[in-house]
Amino acid sequence: MNHIQDRIPLANGTAIPCVGFGTWKTPVSQAAASVAAALAAGYRHIDTAAAYHNEQAVGEAVAASGIPRGALFLTTKLWNPDQGYRSTLAACDRSLLALGTDYVDLYLIHWPHDPKYFDNWQEVNLETWRAFEALYQAGKVRAIGLSNFRPRHIENILRACTVKPMVDQIEFHPGMTQQETVAFCRAHGMAVEGWSPLGSGRIFQSPEIQAMSEKYGRSVAQLCLRWALQHDVIPLPKSVTPARIAENARLFDFSLDQTDMRTLDTLTGCGWSGLDPDHLVY
């Protein structure tokens, strides 16, 4: 990859830009401006979700940019209370309306259900996936996938699907590498996206990364994003500050050596969101 707009083919041939712009926890009041800044900085891959409550603002920024729809890659996600066949179809239509588009490039199940909410969680997830396949066949979504699914959750989909998931979007940053899930996705032809690629604020206080920052003359954020790219993970950095948004796009004129990659691989205590698909509260 040589540029933020370079694309990676998914299993169905849909091409996804190698870096995305995340909007989790971006307030509605700041979402349009931050997406506009990202598009101006060269991002063409924008990630949102129904649960973020900012789809409309994202859509407004995309429309105002004047960038042709075909040059953009838009992702949104189905929120868990809408899981199920008919409710999924209706939820997708609401997201399309909010985004102001007749299709999204990638649609994800935001979280797997678990026994805490449904005794028959496997069946609920499968009904949702059946709706995803229908949306895919109808052309309302160009690619379909999962978010925060671990191997046992993915296996449940694989045992009954007619269209395999193409993506799993998981928390991925130094100190949170989810190696088992990443390996499982690779074995089944699924691309891996990394949300919260900068972890929490603690990652910026890491002495190891600070030393590395001085060595490369790069920010801690740039190092973490470059580390994800070299692991073939699509990072989704988020910011509301235009200078940082632009800085986070400058990842392609340096690389980390293997010693520094291993250092980042083995860091601990860099922060975890605390969100667990087996103990999700919503």
Disulfide bonds with the S-S distance in Angstrom:
none
